[in-house]
Amino acid sequence: MRHHAGGLNRTWLAVVGLVLLLVGAAGIVVGAGLLTPLGRAVGLQLTRPAPDDKVAGRATASAFASTGVVTLVVVVGVVLALLGLAWLVAQVPRTGSARPLRLEDDPARGLTRLEAGALTDAVEAQIQALDGVQSASAVLRGDARGPDLTVKVTAGDRTDVRRLLQAIEAGPVRDLGEALDTQVRRLGVQVEVDTGRRRTHRITL
């Protein structure tokens, strides 16, 4: 199981939604003829464009004739393109495994660090030793005070999934919490049932 950029997507969708909401509100103000009164209220002379007015007037055309304005537009376009590319790259699922866990931060007692891979290897070994499990992989996130564990298990088609989940929680997950002297804050287990049957042409007597 991999980690997706859900938080980033929600943030950008909120920003885009806010911008579209403001544009829609501005269109309603212009369409309802409220642009001039609102402009007067803030000390600006704003007039509603006529139906036959051009979208780009002489001032806009003369501004784009300037090299500085064109350069600014190009720079803004490149920045937006880079932001879009970064957003796309952030969509690639990542395991997001935890950094080395600090088990002791007291300078008088010393500093103890433990690699997350050592813990996940132990968890995978314990899960693979359970009945009906064919393979297992684990990813540990967070820190030593609030670890998050994600497990992917492939089991046989005759495995009791409910008992398997109970065995995982009562065994490897509990042992992980004891090793870190805490409790696993969040546990995610993905169980895949292998329904493929092996065919063989040999019979052992």
Buried (B, 14 or more C-beta within 10 A) or exposed (E): BEBBBEEEEEEBEEEEEEEEEEEEEEEEBEEEEEBEEEBEEEEEEBEBEEEEEEEEEEEEEEBEEEEEEEEEEEEEEEEEEEEEEEEEEBEEEEEBBBEEBEEEEEEEEEEEEBBBEEBBEBBBEBBBEBEBBEEBBBBBBBBBEEBBBBBBBBBEEEBEEEEBBEBBEEBBBEBBBEBBEBBBBEBEBEBEBEEEEEEEEEEEE
